[in-house]
Amino acid sequence: MLKWTDFNFENRSVDVTPEKGSEPRQLKISNQVIAMLNSLPKDKEQPFGCSQIHFARAFRKQRKKVACNLKNDRIFKIHFHTLRHWKATTEYAKTKDILHVMKILGHKNIQNTLVYTQLITFKNDDFHSATAKTVEDAQKLIEAGFEYVCEFGEVKIFRRRK
């Protein structure tokens, strides 16, 4: 379980302790996550202050609530470990860099990482492209889900999947 000492708020990162033979790693965290963490009481060693059993029970309770609210029984097929698969798959879709995904997951063997990226098939590599000449234009594109590709003269080129 994460401890307060695992977080480095200055570097906006968290140190993940290896388990089941994985590699130790450091992951970046957003300012939003830092703000949420800072709102938690710091009177205990662990920020989330509960055991894995309690955490799993809370996850199942929230999953049931969402499934009932949405009237969608497929939600019950989502398990906590599904989120790890989702992260691996979306990182691979974004970067097409299996070694990057391997590092994030802390795997020592690439074969283990390949298992995590089998959830979706990538239909195509078609992109929408857009350009920006000002910082404001670039911000709007990033907020709309575009990613920076390169610069050509005074123009910045962005793309996002179709």
C-alpha positions in Angstrom: 0.0 0.0 0.0 1.2 3.5 -0.7 2.6 5.6 2.1 3.0 9.4 2.3 6.7 8.9 1.9 6.2 7.4 -1.5 4.9 10.8 -2.9 7.2 13.5 -4.1 5.0 16.6 -4.4 7.9 18.8 -5.7 8.7 16.4 -8.6 5.0 15.5 -9.0 5.7 11.8 -8.8 5.0 8.7 -6.8 7.4 5.8 -6.2 5.7 2.4 -6.7 7.2 -0.4 -4.6 7.5 -3.6 -6.6 5.4 -6.7 -5.9 5.3 -10.1 -7.4 8.8 -9.7 -8.8 8.1 -6.5 -10.8 10.5 -3.6 -11.1 10.3 -0.5 -8.9 9.2 2.6 -10.8 8.4 6.2 -10.5 5.2 7.6 -12.0 4.2 11.2 -12.7 1.1 12.5 -11.1 -0.9 15.5 -12.1 -1.5 18.7 -10.2 -5.1 17.7 -9.7 -4.0 14.4 -8.0 -1.6 16.4 -5.8 -4.4 18.8 -4.8 -6.7 15.8 -3.9 -3.9 14.2 -1.9 -3.2 17.5 -0.1 -6.9 17.6 1.0 -6.5 14.2 2.8 -5.6 14.1 6.5 -1.9 13.3 7.1 -2.3 11.9 10.5 -1.6 8.3 9.4 1.3 6.7 7.6 -0.9 5.7 4.6 -2.9 8.3 2.8 -5.8 6.0 2.0 -5.8 4.4 5.5 -7.4 1.1 4.6 -6.4 -2.4 3.9 -6.6 -4.0 0.5 -9.7 -5.9 1.7 -11.5 -2.7 2.6 -10.4 -1.1 -0.7 -11.7 -4.0 -2.7 -15.0 -3.9 -0.9 -15.4 -0.2 -1.5 -14.6 -0.7 -5.2 -17.3 -3.5 -5.5 -19.8 -1.2 -3.7 -19.2 1.7 -6.1 -19.2 -0.6 -9.1 -22.6 -2.0 -8.0 -23.9 1.6 -7.6 -22.7 2.6 -11.1 -24.1 -0.6 -12.7 -27.5 0.0 -11.0 -27.6 3.7 -11.9 -26.7 3.0 -15.5 -28.8 -0.1 -15.6 -25.9 -1.9 -17.2 -24.9 -5.3 -15.9 -21.7 -5.3 -18.1 -20.3 -2.9 -15.4 -20.0 -6.0 -13.1 -17.4 -7.4 -15.5 -15.0 -4.6 -14.6 -12.6 -5.6 -11.9 -10.0 -3.5 -10.2 -7.3 -5.2 -12.3 -9.2 -4.3 -15.5 -8.0 -0.7 -14.8 -4.4 -1.8 -15.1 -5.2 -3.4 -18.4 -7.0 -0.3 -19.5 -4.0 1.9 -18.6 -1.6 -0.4 -20.5 -3.8 -0.4 -23.5 -4.4 3.3 -23.7 -0.7 4.1 -23.1 0.2 1.8 -26.0 -2.5 3.3 -28.2 -1.1 6.8 -27.4 2.6 6.0 -27.8 2.9 2.8 -29.8 5.9 2.2 -27.5 5.6 -1.2 -25.8 8.8 -0.6 -23.9 7.3 2.5 -22.4 4.2 0.5 -21.3 6.5 -2.2 -19.9 8.3 0.4 -17.8 5.0 1.9 -16.5 3.7 -1.6 -15.5 7.0 -2.6 -13.9 7.3 -5.8 -16.0 10.6 -7.5 -16.4 9.4 -9.6 -19.3 7.9 -8.1 -22.4 5.6 -11.1 -22.8 3.8 -10.1 -19.7 3.3 -6.6 -21.1 1.9 -8.0 -24.4 -0.8 -9.7 -22.4 -2.0 -6.4 -21.1 -2.2 -4.7 -24.5 -4.5 -7.4 -26.1 -7.8 -5.8 -25.0 -8.4 -3.8 -28.1 -7.5 -3.9 -31.7 -6.4 -0.8 -33.4 -8.7 -0.4 -36.3 -6.5 2.1 -38.1 -3.9 4.7 -37.8 -6.0 7.5 -39.3 -5.6 10.9 -37.7 -7.3 14.3 -37.8 -4.6 16.9 -38.1 -4.7 20.6 -37.1 -2.2 23.5 -36.9 -1.6 26.3 -34.4 0.3 29.5 -34.8 -0.4 30.9 -31.3 -0.2 29.6 -27.8 -3.9 30.0 -27.4 -4.6 27.9 -30.6 -2.3 25.2 -29.3 -4.0 25.2 -25.9 -7.4 24.8 -27.6 -6.2 21.9 -29.6 -4.6 20.1 -26.6 -7.9 20.6 -24.7 -9.7 19.1 -27.6 -7.6 15.9 -27.4 -4.9 16.7 -30.0 -1.3 15.8 -29.3 1.7 17.8 -30.5 3.6 16.2 -33.4 6.2 18.7 -34.7 6.9 22.3 -35.8 7.2 23.4 -39.4 8.4 27.0 -39.6 6.1 29.1 -37.4 3.4 26.5 -37.4 2.9 23.7 -34.8 1.3 20.5 -36.1 -1.1 18.4 -33.9 -3.0 15.2 -34.4 -5.6 13.0 -32.8 -7.0 9.6 -33.8 -10.2 9.6 -35.8 
